[in-house]
């Protein structure tokens, strides 16, 4: 009888350890990881003036997500090019989208989000910030009017 007395206790301990490991592996932090999912954000140079003074757009930073889960897209326009350039990004319906734009030329950023869309005037050498909210599912282009180039395509679900 003493041989069997330890087995249920051992099985309970083993089960508790396995459950603990499973729960630890399935949880995540309070902020989602930045991937090609609804929580994706796109970055550009950390110094806003670099796009206005350089001949070509600077490389894109690692994606990040603000504390309120708004999507921030940093846009650099220089020498007739945009960064990002045609990138597809997943967003959630109801998610706020923030555009941080620097440009070496006057332009207008337009988001085709239904109705008249959203327009953000841009002056050369002056960083500008604007935002809008995605209210319905679909694919929405954000473009440079003067360059006639698609900067990003927002896929809302």
N, C-alpha and C positions, 0 to 999 in steps of 0.2 A: 504494500500500500504506500510506503514512503517513496517508491520509485515514481508513481503516478501523481503524487501530490505536487511536485515541482513543475510538471509539464503545463498545466493550465496557466500558472503564474508566468512561466516563460513565454508562452504563446501570447499572453496579454501584453507583456513588455515588448516583445518583438512586433506585435501589431501596432502598439503605440509609437514605436520608433519609426516604422514604415509610414504610418499616417502623418507623423511630424515631418518626415522628409518629403512626402507628397505635397503637403500643404505649403511648405517652404518653397518648393519648386514651382508652384502654381500661382503664387502671389506676385504682385508687382508693386512698384512704388506708386505714390499718389499721382505722379505725372507720367503719361504714356511715353514710350520710347519713340523717337523720331524715325519713322520709316516711310515707305511709300504707302501709307495708310491715311485715314482721315486726320491724323495728327502730324502730317508732314508740314514742314516749313522750309523755305528756301532762303539762303543768305547771300550777301554780297560783301564787298570789302568793308572792313570795320571802320575805316576812315571815309566818311561821306565825300570828302573833297577829292579822293584819289581818282574817281571816275571822271571828274571834270577836268583833271589835269593830265591824265594819261592818254595815250593814243589808242589803247584797246581796253575793253572791259577786263577787270581783275577777276581772279578765280573766285568761285563760290565757296562760302564757308560751310561747315557742317550744319545740317538742319537743326532747328531748335523750335521749342514750343513755349509760348508765354504762359504765365501762371493761370490766366483765365481761359486757356485753351484756344485762343484766337490764333489763326494762321498768319504769320508775318512773312511777307515776301519782300526781300531786299532786291531792288532792281537797279542795275547800272547800265546807262546808255552812254556809249563813247565810240567815236570813229565809225558811226553808222551801224554799230552792233549792239545787241542787248544781252545781258546776263541776268537771269536765265534766258534761254532761247527755245521756245516751243516745248518746255518741260510740262509733262502731265502730272497733276497733283490731285490726290483724293481729298475731298473735304466733306464735312457733314452738313446736311441741311440745317440751317439755323446758326451755323458757325460764322463768326466775324472774321473777315479777311482784312489785314492791314498791309498797305503798300508803302514801302519806304523807297523813294526814287531819287537818284542822282543822275544828272545828264550833262553832257557837254554842249547841248543844243536845246533850244526851246522845243517843247513837244506837248503832246496830250496823250495821257494813258486812258484807254477806254476799256471798261469791263462790260461785255455783252451779257448782262444778267437778267434780261427781261425788261419790258417797257422801253424806256429811253436809255437804260443801262446806267453805268456810273462813269463819270469823267473826272479826271484829275489833271489840271493844268500844271505844266512843269516849266520852270525857267532855268536856263543854262547856268550851271555853277551853284544853284541853290537847292539844297536837299528839300524835299517835300514829302509829306506823309498824308495819307488819306485812308479811309476804311469804308467797307460796306458789308452787308450780311447776305449770305446765300439763303434765299427763302424757299427754293423749290429744287427738286432733283433735276439733274441734267448735266450737260457739258457746256462750260462757259469759257469763252476766250477772253484773255486780257491782252491787249495789243497796244503798240505804239502807233498812233495815227500818222505821224509824219514819216516814220520809216516804213509804215505798212508791214510791220512784222509782228507775229504772235509771240508774246513773251512767255505766257503760261496758259495751259488749258486746265480749268478747274472742273473736276468730275465730282459732282455732288450726289450723295446717296443718303 
